[in-house]
C-alpha cells in the first residue's frame, strides 16, 4: 500500500506492544492503516498481524499434516477456542477467508457499510438471501462475524447462562479474558446521548449507566471499536495463542470431515486452498482426546456436517452424499432475530456511531441506535446496490425524490440516525438445507420470521416504543417539527430493504410494517442445537472425536447481541476440553 510522506513518527501495533518508528516510506510493505495527529507531531499508526509466524496462506500447506485439534473456522468462537487449546496441545485452524488487518473497510468504523456492500467473490462479507426474502451476510475472514458487525459487546443474562448449564464463575472469567483484548467503553456523543434520554422518557428505565450486564432498562454497552474508531475482532484473541503450538491456514475451504473406516469417529478433514489444490489434515494418533471441532458458524457447521454425511438421510441421498449418520435434526431449529427500524434524517450534524446505547424492555424487544453522515452520491449508490437484490427497483426514484424533497438540508450529504429494534429469542424457527455440494456456495435457508405470533406482538410493541423515543423531548433537536412520524415510516416502506412485497396499508398498520420491512441484524443461530445434534459437552451425538462450538448450537440468541457470548464460549469450552485432556493424561501416568 502507499502512504503519505511527511509523518514524524510511525506507531506499529503488533498486538502486545506499540513500537514507534521514524517515518520511512520503504518500511510499509506489510502494513495498513493511517491515523491523525498527536501532540502537534504527525503520526502514522499501523497494525500488523500479531501472529504472522503461524498464520499462513493454505497454498503453502503440506499435502498431509497432523494435529491434536483441528478447528474448522477461525470465526467468533473459533479464534478464542484455538488460542486456548494451543496452551496445551497442537492446534490447526482452517479459515476460508483471509486476515482482517489488510482490509481497510473492516478495520475502521467508517467502512461498516462498504464491507457489507462488497459483493466480490472473495470479500470478507458473503451475502446470502433467505427464502423469506431477507438479505443477510456471513463472515468470510479470520474473526468471522466480529469483522463485519456493528460492534456491540454485551454479556448474556444470568438466566440464559443458567439455562445453558454453564458454570457462572468460568463464564465470567471467560468474558473478562475476551474483553481484555477486544472490548472498550464507548465515548457516548450527542446522538447516542439523545437516544438514551429518549429511551428513559419512553419508560425504559432505570438508567443503568455503562455495563456489560444484561439488565432491564437503558444502558451503554461495550464496543469492539476503540475510541479511535478501530475495530478489534475475534482474530485479536489469537494473540493469546502459544505460537509454537498453533497453525492457521488462511483461504482454506474445508470440503468434508473424514471418518475412520470401521467406526463413526472423525479422523481429519479434506480441504482445498485458493488454487484448488487438495490437502488433508489428520488427528495425531495416541490420544482419544484428539478431535475435529466445527466452528464454521450457523450456516457453515450444519452445511459441513451434511456434506460429510451427517444429516437427514433422504436429503443427503438426494445430493448423492454417502450417509455416515442419519441425523434429521441437523439444519433444524434455524432462527434469525427479526429487526425493524426507523430512519431519522437529522437537521443537525451527527457523529459516526454504531450500537452503543440499548433499551432492554420487559416485553421482549431490544431498542438500539446508530448514526452517520453520507454524501449524496452514496445515497444513490446504496439505493442502486439494493436494486441488485430486489425486483422493486421502480421504488428507487421514489426514494430519491422523498429524500431530496424533504430531507436535503445539507448540500454535502445526509445526516441521519437509525433507531432499531431486535426481537428477543426469537420463538419462530426454520431450516437449512443444501443447495449444492460445493462448500463455497450458500445453503438454502428459511427463518420463518413471525411464524410465532408472539414474535409479531413483540415487534409491534417495539415499534410503539421507537415512536415514543422519536416523539421525546430529547430527540426534538434532531427532528423537523413539520415532519410527522408517518412520513418517516413511509420512507422505510419505500426502501427496497428486502425482497418482500409491500402492502397498501404497510405504513399505517404496525403488524404489516413489521412483516413487510423485516430485516436481519445478523444474529441468526441454530442448526446444530444442544440435545438435538450435540450433547451438553458440545460433542456430536452418535459420532466420536467431533464437536460443534459456535452459534449453530444455540436455541436462542443470547442477550441483545451474541458476539461476546460466542467469543466467551470458545474460551469456556477450550478450558473445559484442556482440563479433560489433562485429567486423562494424568490418569495414564
C-alpha positions in Angstrom: 0.0 0.0 0.0 1.0 3.6 -0.5 1.2 6.0 2.4 1.6 9.8 2.6 5.0 11.1 3.4 5.6 13.8 6.0 5.0 11.9 9.2 7.4 12.4 12.0 6.8 9.0 13.6 5.2 5.7 12.8 3.5 3.7 15.5 3.2 0.0 14.7 0.8 -2.0 16.8 1.7 -5.7 16.9 -0.7 -6.9 19.5 1.0 -6.7 22.9 3.4 -3.8 22.2 3.2 -0.5 20.4 6.6 0.4 18.8 7.4 3.9 17.5 9.5 4.3 14.3 10.6 7.4 12.4 8.6 7.8 9.2 10.2 5.6 6.5 8.1 5.1 3.3 10.1 1.9 2.5 9.1 0.0 5.6 5.4 -0.3 5.0 5.1 -3.3 2.6 3.1 -5.4 5.1 1.3 -2.6 6.9 -2.1 -1.0 6.7 -4.0 2.0 8.0 -3.4 5.6 8.8 -4.2 7.8 11.8 -4.2 11.5 12.7 -2.1 13.9 14.8 -0.7 13.5 18.3 0.8 16.4 20.3 1.4 18.6 17.2 3.6 15.9 15.6 2.4 13.9 12.6 2.0 10.2 13.3 1.1 7.2 11.3 -0.4 4.4 13.3 -0.4 1.0 11.6 -1.4 -2.5 12.6 0.5 -5.7 11.6 -1.0 -9.1 12.1 0.4 -10.0 15.5 0.9 -13.7 14.6 2.5 -13.7 11.1 4.7 -16.6 12.3 1.7 -19.0 12.4 -0.9 -17.5 10.1 -0.1 -18.5 6.5 -1.9 -18.9 3.2 -3.0 -22.5 2.6 -1.3 -22.7 -0.7 1.9 -23.3 1.3 0.4 -26.1 3.4 1.8 -29.7 3.1 -0.3 -32.3 1.4 -0.8 -34.1 4.8 -0.4 -32.7 8.3 -1.1 -34.0 11.8 -2.5 -32.1 14.9 -4.2 -32.8 18.2 -7.1 -30.5 17.4 -8.4 -29.4 14.0 -10.7 -26.3 14.3 -12.8 -25.7 11.2 -13.4 -21.9 11.1 -11.4 -19.0 12.6 -14.5 -17.1 13.5 -16.0 -15.5 16.6 -15.8 -18.7 18.6 -13.1 -20.5 16.7 -10.3 -18.0 17.4 -10.9 -18.0 21.2 -11.1 -21.7 21.2 -8.0 -22.3 19.2 -5.9 -19.8 21.2 -7.0 -21.6 24.4 -6.3 -25.1 23.1 -2.9 -24.1 22.0 -1.8 -23.7 25.6 -1.8 -27.5 26.0 -2.0 -29.1 22.5 -1.1 -28.8 18.8 -3.8 -26.9 17.0 -4.7 -26.3 13.4 -7.2 -23.6 12.4 -8.6 -23.8 8.9 -10.2 -20.4 7.8 -11.8 -20.0 4.4 -11.1 -16.2 4.4 -8.0 -14.0 4.8 -6.6 -11.8 7.6 -8.8 -8.8 8.5 -5.9 -6.5 9.1 -5.2 -5.7 5.4 -8.9 -4.8 4.7 -9.4 -1.1 5.4 -13.2 -1.3 5.4 -13.1 -4.0 8.0 -10.6 -2.3 10.4 -12.4 1.1 10.8 -15.9 2.1 11.9 -16.2 4.2 8.7 -16.0 1.1 6.5 -19.0 -0.7 8.0 -21.5 -0.2 5.1 -18.8 -0.7 2.5 -17.9 -4.1 3.9 -21.5 -5.3 3.7 -22.0 -3.9 0.2 -18.9 -5.7 -1.2 -20.2 -8.5 -3.5 -16.9 -9.7 -4.8 -16.3 -13.5 -4.6 -13.6 -13.2 -2.0 -15.0 -10.4 0.1 -14.9 -10.6 3.9 -18.7 -10.5 3.8 -20.5 -13.2 1.9 -24.1 -12.1 1.0 -27.0 -14.6 1.1 -30.7 -14.2 0.8 -33.0 -16.4 2.8 -36.1 -17.9 1.2 -38.0 -15.3 3.3 -36.6 -12.7 1.0 -34.3 -11.1 3.6 -30.8 -10.0 2.6 -28.1 -11.2 5.0 -24.4 -11.6 5.4 -21.9 -14.2 6.8 -18.3 -13.9 7.6 -15.5 -15.0 5.2 -12.5 -13.6 7.1 -10.4 -14.5 10.2 -12.5 -13.2 13.0 -15.8 -14.2 11.3 -18.8 -12.1 12.0 -16.9 -9.9 14.5 -15.1 -8.4 11.4 -18.5 -7.4 9.9 -20.8 -6.4 12.7 -21.9 -3.2 14.4 -19.5 -3.9 17.3 -21.8 -4.1 20.3 -20.2 -6.1 23.2 -22.5 -7.2 26.0 -23.0 -10.4 28.1 -25.8 -12.9 28.2 -28.3 -12.7 31.0 -27.9 -14.7 34.2 -31.0 -16.7 33.3 -29.5 -17.6 29.9 -26.3 -18.8 31.5 -28.3 -20.9 34.0 -30.5 -22.5 31.3 -27.4 -23.3 29.2 -26.0 -25.2 32.2 -22.7 -23.2 32.2 -20.5 -22.6 35.2 -21.2 -18.9 36.1 -17.7 -18.4 37.6 -15.9 -19.8 34.5 -18.3 -17.9 32.2 -17.4 -14.6 33.9 -13.7 -15.4 33.8 -14.0 -16.2 30.1 -15.9 -13.0 29.3 -13.2 -11.0 31.1 -10.4 -12.9 29.2 -12.1 -11.9 25.9 -12.9 -8.3 27.0 -9.3 -7.5 27.8 -8.4 -7.8 24.1 -11.5 -6.6 22.2 -13.9 -4.6 24.4 -14.0 -0.9 25.1 -16.3 1.6 26.8 -17.5 3.9 24.1 -17.4 7.7 24.3 -21.1 8.5 24.1 -21.6 11.6 22.0 -24.6 13.7 21.2 -26.8 11.4 19.1 -26.4 8.4 21.3 -26.9 10.5 24.4 -30.2 11.8 23.0 -31.4 8.3 22.2 -30.5 7.3 25.8 -32.6 10.1 27.2 -35.4 9.3 24.7 -35.5 5.7 25.9 -35.8 6.9 29.5 -38.6 9.3 28.6 -40.3 6.4 26.8 -40.3 4.4 30.1 -37.3 2.1 29.5 -35.9 2.6 32.9 -33.8 2.7 35.1 -30.7 4.3 33.7 -28.1 1.6 34.3 -25.1 3.6 33.0 -22.2 1.7 31.4 -22.4 -2.1 31.9 -21.7 -5.3 30.2 -24.5 -7.0 32.2 -27.9 -7.8 30.6 -30.2 -5.9 32.8 -33.7 -4.3 32.2 -33.7 -0.6 31.5 -31.4 1.6 29.5 -27.7 1.2 29.4 -24.5 1.9 27.5 -22.8 -1.4 26.5 -19.3 -2.2 25.4 -18.0 -2.0 21.8 -15.2 -3.7 19.9 -14.5 -0.4 18.3 -12.0 1.6 20.3 -12.2 5.4 20.8 -10.2 5.9 17.6 -12.8 4.0 15.6 -10.6 1.0 15.2 -12.3 -2.4 15.1 -10.9 -5.2 17.3 -12.1 -8.7 16.1 -12.0 -12.2 17.5 -8.8 -12.6 15.4 -7.1 -10.5 18.0 -7.7 -13.2 20.6 -5.1 -15.3 18.8 -2.6 -13.0 20.5 -3.2 -15.3 23.5 -2.1 -18.4 21.5 1.2 -20.3 22.0 2.8 -19.7 18.6 4.8 -22.9 18.9 1.6 -24.9 19.2 -0.7 -23.4 16.6 -1.0 -23.1 12.8 -3.6 -21.0 11.0 -4.1 -21.7 7.3 -6.0 -18.9 5.5 -8.1 -19.2 2.3 -8.5 -22.9 3.2 -12.0 -24.2 2.4 -12.9 -27.5 4.2 -14.9 -29.8 1.9 -15.6 -32.6 4.3 -14.8 -34.3 7.5 -13.0 -37.7 7.2 -14.1 -40.7 9.3 -12.5 -43.9 10.4 -13.5 -46.7 8.0 -14.7 -49.1 10.7 -16.4 -46.7 13.1 -18.2 -43.3 13.3 -15.2 -41.4 14.5 -13.6 -38.3 12.9 -10.0 -38.7 11.9 -9.4 -35.5 10.0 -10.6 -33.2 7.2 -10.1 -32.6 3.5 -9.6 -29.0 2.4 -8.6 -27.0 -0.6 -6.6 -23.9 -1.0 -7.5 -20.9 -3.2 -5.8 -22.6 -6.2 -7.9 -25.7 -5.8 -5.1 -27.9 -4.5 -6.3 -30.6 -2.1 -4.8 -31.0 1.4 -5.5 -33.4 4.2 -5.2 -32.7 7.9 -5.4 -35.7 10.3 -5.6 -36.1 14.0 -2.5 -37.3 15.8 -2.6 -40.9 17.0 -2.1 -41.8 20.6 -4.8 -39.9 22.4 -8.5 -40.5 22.4 -9.0 -36.8 23.3 -7.8 -35.5 19.9 -10.8 -34.0 18.0 -12.1 -32.2 15.0 -14.1 -29.2 16.1 -16.6 -27.4 13.9 -16.7 -23.6 14.5 -17.8 -22.7 11.0 -20.9 -20.7 12.1 -24.7 -21.1 11.9 -24.6 -21.8 8.1 -21.2 -23.4 7.8 -21.4 -26.0 10.6 -24.6 -27.8 9.6 -23.7 -27.5 6.0 -20.3 -29.2 6.6 -22.0 -31.9 8.7 -24.3 -32.7 5.8 -21.5 -32.6 3.2 -19.7 -35.1 5.4 -22.6 -37.5 5.6 -24.3 -36.5 8.9 -27.8 -35.2 8.4 -31.3 -36.3 7.2 -30.6 -39.4 5.1 -33.2 -38.7 2.4 -31.8 -35.2 1.8 -28.2 -36.4 1.7 -29.0 -39.2 -0.7 -30.8 -36.7 -3.0 -27.4 -35.0 -3.3 -25.6 -38.3 -3.7 -23.8 -38.0 -0.4 -22.9 -41.2 1.4 -24.7 -41.3 4.7 -22.5 -41.7 7.8 -25.2 -41.0 10.3 -28.9 -40.4 9.7 -29.4 -37.3 11.9 -32.7 -35.5 10.9 -32.1 -32.6 13.4 -29.1 -31.2 11.5 -30.2 -28.0 9.9 -33.3 -27.7 12.0 -34.2 -25.0 14.5 -32.6 -22.2 12.5 -33.7 -18.8 13.7 -32.9 -15.2 13.0 -34.0 -12.3 15.3 -36.2 -10.0 13.2 -35.2 -6.4 13.1 -37.2 -3.3 12.1 -36.1 0.3 12.1 -36.9 3.9 11.5 -34.5 6.3 9.8 -34.5 9.9 11.1 -32.8 12.4 8.7 -31.3 15.0 11.0 -31.4 18.8 10.9 -28.1 18.7 12.9 -24.8 17.0 12.1 -24.4 13.6 13.9 -21.4 11.6 14.9 -20.5 8.3 13.2 -21.7 5.8 15.7 -22.8 2.1 15.7 -24.5 0.3 18.5 -23.7 1.8 21.9 -26.9 2.5 23.8 -29.6 -0.1 24.3 -33.0 -0.2 25.9 -33.8 -3.7 27.3 -37.6 -3.9 27.6 -39.5 -6.3 29.8 -41.8 -7.3 26.8 -39.0 -8.8 24.7 -37.7 -6.1 22.4 -34.3 -4.5 22.4 -34.0 -0.9 21.2 -30.7 0.2 19.7 -29.3 3.0 17.5 -26.7 4.2 15.1 -25.9 7.4 13.3 -23.7 8.7 10.4 -23.3 11.3 7.6 -23.2 10.1 4.0 -22.7 12.2 0.8 -25.5 12.3 -1.8 -23.7 10.1 -4.4 -23.6 7.5 -1.6 -27.4 7.8 -1.1 -27.8 6.9 -4.8 -25.2 4.2 -4.6 -26.9 2.5 -1.7 -30.2 2.6 -3.5 -28.7 1.1 -6.6 -27.0 -1.6 -4.6 -30.3 -2.7 -3.1 -31.5 -3.0 -6.7 -29.3 -6.0 -7.1 -31.4 -7.9 -4.5 -34.9 -6.8 -5.3 -37.5 -6.6 -8.0 -38.7 -3.3 -6.5 -36.2 -1.1 -8.3 -39.1 1.0 -9.5 -39.1 2.5 -6.0 -35.6 3.9 -6.3 -36.8 7.1 -8.0 -39.4 7.5 -5.3 -36.8 7.1 -2.5 -34.6 9.8 -4.1 -37.5 12.2 -4.6 -38.6 11.8 -1.0 -35.1 12.4 0.4 -34.5 15.3 -2.0 -37.8 17.0 -1.3 -38.0 16.6 2.5 -34.5 15.9 3.8 -32.0 17.6 1.6 -30.9 20.1 4.3 -27.2 19.8 3.8 -25.6 20.2 0.4 -22.7 17.9 1.4 -25.0 15.0 2.1 -27.4 13.4 4.6 -27.1 13.4 8.4 -29.3 10.7 9.8 -29.8 8.4 12.8 -31.3 5.0 12.9 -33.4 3.6 15.7 -34.0 -0.1 15.5 -35.4 -3.0 17.5 -34.5 -6.7 17.7 -36.9 -9.3 19.0 -35.6 -11.5 21.8 -35.3 -15.2 21.2 -37.0 -15.5 18.7 -39.7 -18.1 19.1 -40.1 -18.7 15.3 -37.7 -21.1 13.6 -36.9 -22.6 10.2 -34.5 -24.9 8.4 -31.2 -25.1 6.5 -30.7 -27.4 3.5 -28.0 -28.0 0.9 -28.4 -26.3 -2.5 -25.3 -27.8 -3.9 -22.4 -29.9 -2.7 -19.9 -27.1 -3.1 -19.0 -25.7 0.4 -18.3 -22.3 -1.2 -22.0 -22.0 -2.1 -24.6 -20.7 0.4 -27.0 -23.3 1.6 -30.8 -22.8 1.3 -32.0 -21.0 4.5 -35.5 -20.4 5.8 -36.0 -18.4 9.0 -39.9 -18.2 9.1 -39.9 -14.7 10.5 -43.0 -14.1 12.7 -44.3 -17.6 12.3 -45.0 -17.5 16.0 -47.5 -14.6 16.7 -45.7 -13.7 19.9 -42.7 -12.5 17.9 -45.0 -10.2 15.9 -46.6 -8.8 19.0 -43.2 -8.0 20.5 -42.3 -6.2 17.2 -45.4 -4.1 17.4 -44.6 -3.1 21.0 -41.1 -2.4 20.0 -42.2 -0.1 17.2 -44.6 1.7 19.6 -41.5 2.3 21.8 -39.4 3.6 18.9 -42.2 6.1 18.1 -42.3 7.3 21.7 -38.5 7.8 21.6 -38.8 9.8 18.4 -41.5 11.9 20.0 -39.5 12.5 23.1 -38.2 15.9 24.2 -34.6 14.6 24.0 -35.0 13.8 20.2 -36.7 17.1 19.3 -33.5 18.8 18.4 -32.9 16.3 15.6 -36.5 16.2 14.2 -38.1 18.5 11.7 -41.3 19.6 13.6 -43.1 19.7 10.3 -42.2 16.1 9.5 -44.6 13.6 11.0 -43.7 10.1 12.1 -45.9 8.8 9.4 -43.7 10.3 6.7 -40.7 8.5 8.3 -42.5 5.2 8.1 -43.4 6.0 4.5 -39.7 6.4 3.7 -38.9 2.9 5.2 -41.7 1.3 3.2 -40.3 2.9 0.0 -36.8 1.5 0.7 -36.2 -1.9 -1.1 -34.6 -3.4 2.0 -35.7 -6.9 1.2 -37.5 -8.9 -1.5 -40.9 -8.9 0.2 -43.8 -7.1 -1.4 -45.3 -4.1 0.3 -49.0 -4.0 1.2 -51.1 -0.9 0.7 -51.6 -0.4 4.5 -48.0 -1.2 5.5 -47.0 2.3 6.8 -50.2 2.6 9.0 -50.5 -0.9 10.3 -47.6 -1.8 12.6 -48.2 -5.5 12.3 -47.9 -5.2 8.5 -45.0 -2.9 8.8 -43.1 -5.5 10.8 -43.9 -8.2 8.3 -43.1 -6.2 5.2 -40.0 -4.3 6.3 -38.3 -7.1 8.4 -34.5 -7.2 8.1 -31.7 -9.2 9.7 -29.4 -7.9 12.4 -27.1 -10.9 11.7 -27.9 -12.8 14.9 -29.0 -16.0 13.2 -28.4 -19.2 15.0 -29.3 -22.9 15.3 -28.9 -25.9 13.0 -26.7 -28.0 15.4 -28.5 -27.4 18.7 -27.8 -28.8 22.1 -29.8 -32.0 22.9 -30.7 -32.3 19.3 -27.4 -32.6 17.4 -24.9 -32.2 20.2 -24.8 -33.0 23.9 -24.0 -30.6 26.7 -20.3 -31.1 26.1 -20.8 -30.0 22.5 -20.0 -33.4 21.2 -21.9 -34.6 18.1 -24.3 -37.3 19.3 -23.5 -40.7 17.8 -20.1 -39.7 16.4 -16.7 -39.8 18.1 -13.9 -37.2 18.1 -16.2 -34.5 16.7 -17.7 -31.4 18.4 -19.5 -28.2 17.3 -18.8 -25.0 19.2 -20.4 -21.9 17.7 -23.7 -20.1 17.2 -25.3 -23.1 15.4 -25.6 -24.8 18.8 -27.9 -22.1 20.3 -31.6 -22.5 20.9 -32.0 -18.7 21.3 -29.8 -15.7 20.7 -28.1 -14.6 24.0 -28.9 -11.1 25.2 -29.1 -8.1 23.0 -26.1 -9.2 20.9 -24.4 -12.6 20.8 -20.8 -11.9 19.8 -19.4 -11.5 23.3 -21.1 -14.8 24.3 -19.7 -16.6 21.2 -16.2 -15.5 22.0 -16.7 -16.4 25.6 -18.0 -19.9 24.6 -14.8 -20.5 22.6 -12.7 -19.7 25.6 -15.0 -21.5 28.1 -15.1 -24.8 26.1 -11.4 -24.6 25.3 -10.6 -24.6 29.0 -13.0 -27.4 29.7 -11.5 -29.5 26.9 -8.0 -28.9 28.1 -9.0 -29.9 31.7 -10.4 -33.1 30.4 -7.3 -33.8 28.4 -5.0 -33.1 31.4 -7.2 -35.4 33.6 -6.9 -38.2 31.1 -3.2 -37.8 30.6 -2.6 -37.7 34.4 -4.6 -40.9 34.9 -2.4 -42.7 32.4 0.8 -41.9 34.3 
